[in-house]
């Protein structure tokens, strides 16, 4: 992986798409970036390569991303926005399921293990660490943990004693485990089905709230 710029020198996306055509363009750019990343490796991801992969002019990419660092910064934000969107959509789709099933679905989505998450691997995590500032990590924590609290507290069958603090504690456990697994890349035989383990822990944490309240 090439050396990363100091965080003070990191470029950000020039704008976020709001119109349907712009959203389509940016999504196509991200899809092309991921194809190159998986096929040819991180070093092969350049604005020129992504332009060639997607069929856009390089100038079209520059309308949104002045360089590859800005492109990756935008992609990280895209992954977060995608998770927030899917959490809200699933909250509606799963509203008739028992709370343990709803909770398991949230755990899997937050772990990127639901089959619908954008690609995010070890090398991406390393670049994210190089370019993200502390305030960005804090904002992501507030947005995602806030979504967990907002969604879970609407569940009518939620066990008593499960408050915002317990929900945030579980969220940190889930997201922190996902990021550490990406960092260390342990094999399946080393840790087994870690997502299933988190699902079981999640249910016990909430059941614990019920038993203590009773």
N, C-alpha and C positions, 0 to 999 in steps of 0.2 A: 504494500500500500504506500503511495507517495506521501511525503511529509505534508501535514495539514497546516494551514495558516493559523497564526495566533487569532484568538477569538475576537480581538478588537478589529481585525482586518477582514473578518468574514462578511461576505456579501449576502444580502437577503433577496428574495424574490421582489421584483419591481412592483407587482400588483397581484391581487388574488382575483380569480375570475368570478364574475357575477352573472353575466349573460350565458344563456344555454350554449351558444356557439363557442364562447371562450372556455367554458367548463369542459366541453368536448375536446377542444384543442389541448388544454392542459392535461386532461386525463390520457389522451393519446400520447402525449410527450412522456408522461410517467410510465405508461405501459411500455413504450419503446425503451426507456431507460432501464426498466427491470429486465426486459428481454436481453439487452446487451450485457447487463450485470451478471445474469445467470449463465449466459452462453459464453461470454468472452472474459468475464472477470471485471472487478471494479475499475482497474486502470483503463479499461477500454471505454468507459463512459465519459465522453466528451460532448460538448454541444454540437460539434460537427457530426459526430457519429450518431447522436440521437436524431439530428435533422435527417440524415441519410436513412436511418431506420424507419422513421415515421413518414417520410415524404414531404415534410415541411421545409421551407427555406430557413436557413440559419437565422435570418432576421426575425422570423416568427418566434423562434425560441428566445431571442434577445428581447422581444417585447415583454417577456415575463421573467426570464432568467439571464442575468448578465454573464454568468459563468457556471461551471459545474458545481461549485460550492453552493451557489444560490439555488441551483436545480435540486440538489440533494436536500437543502434546508426546506424547500417547498415540499419535497416528497415526504419528509418527516412529519410536517404539519398535516399533509394529506392523510397519512396513516392515522393520526390522532383524530382528525375530523371524521374519518371513515368509521372508527370505533365508536365515537359518540353517536353517529347516525345509526349504526346498527344496534347499539344498546337501546336507543329510543324506539326503533322499529320493532325490536324483539319484545320490548315491554308491552306493546300492544298485541303482538301476535301470540304471546304466551300468557296473556292475562287470565285465561281459564285453567291454567295448569296449577298444581299444588306448589307452594312456595319452594320446596327443596328442588324441584325440577327447574323452576325459574332461576333459582340461585345458581344451579349447576350450569345453566346456559350462559349466565353472566360471567361465571368463572372461565368457561371455555373461550368466550369471545375475548375477554381481557387477556387471556393467555395466547391469543392468536391461534387457537386450536379448533376453531369451529368450521374450518374449511372455506371461509369467505374472506379472511383477513388479507390485506395486501402483503406482499413479500417484505419481510424485515429480518435480516440475518445478522450474524456476528460482525461481519465487516461493516455493515450499516450502523450497528451499535457503536463501533469504534469511531466512525466518522462523526456520528451524532455527538459523542462525548467531546470530540475535538472542536466542534463548532457551536454547541449549545451553551448559553450562559445560564448562570444560576437562576435568574429570573424566569427563563423559559421553562426550566424544570419545575419551578414552583407553580407557574401558570398551568402547566399540564396536570400537575397533581391536583390543583384546585378544580380544574374543569372535570377531570375524570372522577375524582372522589366525590365531587358535587353531584355528578350524574348518578353515581351509585346510590348516594343518600336519597336523592330526589325520587328515583325510581322505586327503590326498595321500601321507602316509607309509605308508599301508596298501596302496598299489598294488604288486602283486608285480612288475610289469614296469617300475617306475620306473627311469630311468637312474641308474647309480652317480654319486655326487658331488652329488646333489640333496639338500641338508640343509635343516633348518628355517630357517636364515638366508636361503638362496636362495628358499625358498617365500615367506617374509615379504617379501622384496624385490620379488618378482613381485606379491604381493597389494597392496603399497603402490602399485606402478606402475599396476595395474588400477583400484583404487578411487580413487586420486588423479586419474587421467585422467578417470574418470567424473564426479567432482565438478567438475573444471575445465571439462569440456564443458557441464555444467549451468550453471555460472557464466557462461561466455562466450557460450554458445549459437551456436557457429559453424555455418555452413551446410554441407551436404554437399559442394558444389563446393569449399569452402575446405579441407576436411580429408579428403574421401573417406570410405570405410568405415572409421572409426577402430576399430570393434570387431574387424573382420577383421585390421586391423593389429596390434592387441593380441594376438590369437590367435597370429599369426605370431611376434611378439616372445616370447610365453610359451614356445612350442615351442623357439625358438632358445636361450632361457635355460636350459631343461632339457637340451637336446642339448649345450649348452656344458659342462654339468656332466659329461655322459658322456664327451665328448672329452678334457676335462682329466684326468678320472680315469684314462683309458686311456693 
